[in-house]
């Protein structure tokens, strides 16, 4: 365990500045996404500005739908001065393709749900409910 007397930020301050939870920071440290911080003589973690930047990077990548493994890869690519930009662009293109595929799937689901809702009068006997019948049938919707 590396100890330090230098000034820095507490885990709570870093969490607030980066827009993440304290437990999230600890988790990212365990997962190797964030390097283990220096410790004060008291054992408390002490972080610098770079930790805040890394946490913001991770948070924003997660908001864009990247998995933690993909975030790890993006962080490695961001350090690769020769091939990093190409790799980052390819990774973003792959993520966009996955998002577009998911959107198409959600549109299909939306259409199916709308059809079922339109077919349902909203009253009457449960045994005649078109939504329940469609969900319980052997046919593919």
Secondary structure in CASP SS format (residue, H / E / C, confidence):
PFRMAT SS
TARGET T0000
AUTHOR 0000-0000-0000
METHOD secondary structure of the structure
MODEL  1
X C 1.00
X C 1.00
X E 1.00
X C 1.00
X C 1.00
X C 1.00
X C 1.00
X C 1.00
X E 1.00
X C 1.00
X H 1.00
X H 1.00
X H 1.00
X H 1.00
X H 1.00
X H 1.00
X H 1.00
X H 1.00
X C 1.00
X C 1.00
X C 1.00
X H 1.00
X H 1.00
X H 1.00
X H 1.00
X H 1.00
X H 1.00
X H 1.00
X H 1.00
X H 1.00
X C 1.00
X C 1.00
X C 1.00
X C 1.00
X C 1.00
X C 1.00
X C 1.00
X E 1.00
X E 1.00
X C 1.00
X C 1.00
X C 1.00
X C 1.00
X C 1.00
X E 1.00
X E 1.00
X E 1.00
X C 1.00
X H 1.00
X H 1.00
X H 1.00
X H 1.00
X H 1.00
X H 1.00
X H 1.00
X H 1.00
X H 1.00
X H 1.00
X H 1.00
X H 1.00
X H 1.00
X H 1.00
X H 1.00
X C 1.00
X C 1.00
X C 1.00
X C 1.00
X H 1.00
X H 1.00
X H 1.00
X H 1.00
X H 1.00
X H 1.00
X H 1.00
X H 1.00
X H 1.00
X H 1.00
X H 1.00
X H 1.00
X C 1.00
X C 1.00
X C 1.00
X C 1.00
X H 1.00
X H 1.00
X H 1.00
X H 1.00
X H 1.00
X H 1.00
X H 1.00
X H 1.00
X H 1.00
X H 1.00
X H 1.00
X H 1.00
X H 1.00
X H 1.00
X H 1.00
X H 1.00
X H 1.00
X H 1.00
X H 1.00
X H 1.00
X H 1.00
X H 1.00
X H 1.00
X H 1.00
X H 1.00
X H 1.00
X H 1.00
X H 1.00
X H 1.00
X H 1.00
X H 1.00
X H 1.00
X H 1.00
X H 1.00
X H 1.00
X H 1.00
X C 1.00
X C 1.00
X C 1.00
X C 1.00
X C 1.00
X C 1.00
X H 1.00
X H 1.00
X H 1.00
X C 1.00
X H 1.00
X H 1.00
X H 1.00
X H 1.00
X H 1.00
X H 1.00
X H 1.00
X C 1.00
X C 1.00
X C 1.00
X C 1.00
X C 1.00
END
